[in-house]
Amino acid sequence: MKLSALNALIAAVDEGSLRAAARRLGVSQPAVTKLIRELEQDLGAPVLERSTAGVFPSAQGKVLVEHARRAFRELDDARSLIDQLGGRMIGEISVAAVPYAVLMLVPEAWRTFSRDCPDIQLRLREELYIAQLALLRDGQVDVAIGPIPDGLGAGEFDVEPLRELEMVVVAAPGHPLASARRLLDLAQARWVYTSASGKVGYARNLFESRGLAAPAPAAMVNSTLALLALVARGEHLALMPRPLAEHPSARTHMRVLALEDGPLTMRVGAIVRRSGLLKPAVRHFITHLHRAAQHA
């Protein structure tokens, strides 16, 4: 199975047509067609379905594309690792981080890290809830930065604790429950959860850690802007890191509830996969994260 054929399949699926795939790869359309045909002969199964609108992956093609993408990521990682082990600090670091880390840790860590490694690029994506670590587990990111989940799989990840973080309940200044003092009084409120599923989330963790049933989410978001907008409208409550909730840009739109139950305290850490060698650049970046956390 040729890498060029796998690359042609990925391009065809991404672009939705063989002609566009050929343009992207800088080859002729018949060359792409030949590569796809060879791939199907190797597998003994179709990888693309044709329609008047273009091409799309068959069931077998979907499986192959998913594994091919992972293989190309692994090859890119291997190339970067080999370069860095040889003293050439080039390549990129891919980071998934919660908003607190995006605002308070990563910029400072990257500022100082870039002085030492100016040829390393940063690929940063914001994740409001990283406890499931799907991106890290799948190899799409090198390091995840956020609250350290309970019950991490033994032997699967390495964790570098950075600092403690308080997660506080926030509401618009005019919210009817803005003066509430007990978490129990908030059980019937409209909550925003920062996860793709209402079955998990930091707000749910807060209620369950106090022995209370967590309310059903009224909204689920994976965007800081969406979270702020829903809370600022005055109808929803949410859980936010205290440094973000008390940031000057947020204070005019929300207030932190002074609950007797206290905040949800979590440890923020840098999490990496244990399997395989860690890129020297990633290890060096984590050192700079520790320095940034000391001053955050």
C-alpha positions in Angstrom: 0.0 0.0 0.0 1.7 3.2 -1.2 1.8 6.3 0.8 1.1 8.3 -2.4 -2.1 6.3 -2.8 -3.2 7.0 0.8 -2.4 10.7 0.3 -4.5 10.7 -2.9 -7.4 9.1 -1.0 -7.2 11.7 1.8 -7.1 14.5 -0.8 -10.1 13.1 -2.6 -12.2 12.8 0.6 -11.2 16.3 1.7 -11.9 18.0 -1.6 -14.9 15.9 -2.6 -13.7 15.3 -6.2 -10.8 13.7 -8.0 -10.2 16.8 -10.1 -9.8 19.0 -7.0 -7.6 16.3 -5.4 -5.3 16.2 -8.4 -5.1 20.0 -8.3 -4.2 19.9 -4.6 -1.5 17.3 -5.1 -0.1 18.9 -8.3 -0.7 15.8 -10.5 -3.1 14.9 -13.3 -6.6 13.5 -12.6 -5.8 10.2 -14.3 -2.8 9.8 -12.0 -5.1 10.2 -8.9 -7.7 7.8 -10.5 -4.9 5.2 -11.0 -3.7 5.5 -7.4 -7.2 5.1 -6.0 -7.8 2.1 -8.3 -4.5 0.5 -7.1 -5.6 1.1 -3.5 -8.9 -0.6 -4.1 -7.2 -3.6 -5.8 -4.8 -3.9 -2.8 -7.7 -3.9 -0.4 -10.2 -5.9 -2.5 -12.8 -3.3 -1.5 -14.1 0.1 -2.8 -12.7 3.1 -0.9 -14.7 5.8 -2.8 -18.3 6.1 -3.9 -19.2 8.3 -6.9 -22.1 10.6 -7.3 -23.1 13.5 -9.5 -21.9 15.8 -6.8 -18.4 14.2 -6.6 -16.9 11.5 -4.5 -17.2 10.4 -0.9 -15.7 7.6 1.1 -17.3 4.2 1.3 -17.5 2.4 4.7 -14.2 0.8 4.0 -12.8 4.1 2.8 -13.8 5.9 6.1 -11.8 3.3 8.1 -8.8 3.6 5.9 -8.8 7.5 5.8 -9.0 7.6 9.7 -6.0 5.2 10.0 -4.1 6.9 7.2 -4.4 10.3 8.8 -3.1 8.8 12.1 -0.2 7.2 10.2 0.8 10.5 8.5 0.7 12.3 11.9 2.9 9.6 13.4 5.3 9.9 10.5 5.4 13.7 10.9 6.1 13.2 14.6 8.9 10.8 13.8 10.5 13.2 11.4 10.4 16.0 14.0 11.6 13.8 16.7 14.6 12.6 14.6 15.4 16.2 13.7 15.2 17.3 17.3 17.3 14.3 18.6 19.9 15.4 16.1 19.9 18.9 17.6 17.8 20.6 14.9 15.0 22.2 16.9 12.4 22.5 14.0 8.9 21.4 13.6 5.8 22.3 15.6 4.2 21.8 18.9 0.5 21.1 18.9 -1.3 22.1 22.1 -4.9 21.7 23.4 -5.6 24.0 26.3 -8.5 25.3 28.5 -9.2 29.0 28.3 -7.4 29.8 31.5 -4.2 28.3 30.1 -4.8 29.9 26.7 -4.9 33.4 28.3 -2.6 33.0 31.4 0.0 30.3 30.7 0.6 29.6 27.1 1.4 33.1 25.9 4.1 33.7 28.5 5.5 30.1 28.1 5.7 30.6 24.3 7.3 34.0 24.6 10.2 32.6 26.6 10.3 29.3 24.7 10.5 31.0 21.3 13.7 32.7 22.4 15.4 29.3 22.7 13.6 27.6 19.8 12.6 30.3 17.2 12.1 27.7 14.4 9.4 25.7 16.3 5.8 26.6 15.4 2.9 26.6 17.8 -0.5 25.0 16.8 -2.9 26.0 19.6 -6.5 24.9 20.0 -8.9 25.9 22.8 -10.7 23.2 24.6 -13.2 24.1 27.3 -13.3 20.6 28.7 -10.3 18.3 28.2 -11.0 15.5 30.8 -11.7 12.9 28.1 -8.4 13.7 26.4 -9.6 12.4 23.0 -7.2 14.7 21.0 -4.2 13.6 23.1 -5.1 9.9 23.0 -5.6 10.1 19.2 -2.2 11.8 18.7 -3.7 15.0 17.3 -2.0 17.1 19.9 1.4 16.8 21.7 0.3 18.2 25.1 -3.0 19.0 26.8 -3.1 21.8 29.4 -6.0 21.9 31.8 -7.5 20.5 35.0 -6.0 17.0 35.7 -8.9 14.5 35.3 -9.5 12.0 38.1 -8.7 8.4 37.3 -6.3 8.8 34.4 -5.5 5.5 32.8 -2.5 3.9 34.6 0.5 3.9 32.3 -1.3 5.9 29.5 -0.4 9.5 30.3 2.3 11.4 32.1 1.2 14.5 34.1 3.2 17.6 35.1 1.2 19.5 37.7 1.5 23.3 37.2 -0.8 25.0 39.8 -4.1 24.9 41.6 -7.1 26.7 40.0 -10.5 27.7 41.5 -13.6 27.2 39.4 -16.3 29.6 40.5 -20.0 30.1 39.6 -20.7 33.2 37.6 -23.9 35.0 36.7 -24.9 38.3 35.1 -25.1 41.2 37.6 -28.9 41.4 37.3 -29.5 37.6 37.5 -32.2 36.7 40.1 -29.8 34.3 41.7 -26.7 36.5 41.7 -27.0 36.9 45.5 -27.5 33.2 46.2 -25.3 31.7 49.0 -25.9 28.0 48.6 -25.2 25.7 45.7 -28.5 23.9 46.4 -30.4 27.1 45.5 -28.9 27.0 42.0 -30.0 23.4 41.2 -33.1 24.6 39.2 -31.2 27.4 37.3 -30.4 27.3 33.6 -26.8 26.1 33.4 -24.2 26.3 30.6 -22.0 23.2 30.5 -18.6 23.3 28.8 -18.6 19.9 27.2 -20.1 18.1 24.3 -22.3 16.0 26.5 -24.3 17.0 29.6 -23.1 13.7 31.1 -19.7 15.3 31.9 -18.4 18.8 32.7 -16.9 20.9 35.5 -20.3 22.2 36.6 -21.5 18.6 37.0 -18.3 17.9 39.0 -19.1 20.8 41.3 -22.5 19.6 42.2 -21.5 15.9 42.6 -18.5 16.8 44.7 -20.9 18.4 47.2 -23.2 15.4 47.2 -25.9 17.1 45.1 -27.6 15.9 41.9 -26.3 17.9 39.0 -28.9 19.9 37.0 -29.5 19.1 33.4 -27.7 21.6 31.1 -29.7 24.3 29.4 -26.9 24.8 26.9 -23.6 23.0 26.0 -20.8 25.0 24.4 -17.2 24.6 23.3 -16.5 28.3 22.9 -15.5 30.9 25.5 -17.3 33.6 23.5 -20.5 31.5 23.5 -20.2 30.9 27.3 -19.7 34.6 28.0 -22.5 35.6 25.7 -25.0 33.2 27.3 -24.1 34.3 30.9 -24.0 38.0 30.0 -27.6 37.9 28.7 -28.7 37.3 32.2 -30.4 33.9 32.0 -27.7 31.3 32.5 -25.2 30.3 35.2 -21.8 28.8 34.4 -18.6 27.7 36.1 -15.4 29.6 35.1 -11.8 29.8 36.3 -11.6 32.6 38.9 -8.8 34.5 37.0 -11.0 34.7 33.9 -14.2 35.6 35.8 -12.3 38.4 37.6 -10.5 39.6 34.5 -11.3 43.3 33.7 -12.8 42.3 30.3 -15.3 40.0 32.1 -16.1 41.8 35.3 -18.5 44.3 33.7 -20.6 41.4 32.3 -20.7 39.0 35.2 -20.1 38.5 38.9 -18.8 35.7 41.0 -21.3 34.2 43.4 -20.2 34.1 47.0 -21.3 30.6 47.8 -20.8 29.1 51.2 -20.1 25.8 49.5 -16.9 27.3 48.1 -15.4 26.9 44.7 -14.4 23.8 42.9 -10.6 23.5 43.3 -8.7 21.7 40.6 -5.1 21.1 39.7 -4.0 22.3 36.3 -1.3 20.3 34.6 0.4 19.5 31.3 -0.5 16.1 30.1 1.3 14.0 27.5 1.0 10.5 26.2 3.4 8.1 27.9 3.8 5.8 24.8 6.8 6.6 22.7 9.6 9.2 23.0 8.6 12.7 23.9 9.9 15.3 21.5 12.7 17.4 23.1 10.9 20.5 22.1 7.7 19.5 24.0 9.8 18.6 27.1 11.4 22.0 26.8 8.1 23.8 26.4 6.7 22.1 29.5 9.7 23.6 31.4 8.6 27.0 30.2 5.0 26.3 31.3 6.3 25.7 34.8 8.0 29.1 34.8 4.8 30.8 33.5 2.7 29.1 36.1 4.9 30.4 38.9 4.1 34.0 37.8 0.5 33.6 36.7 
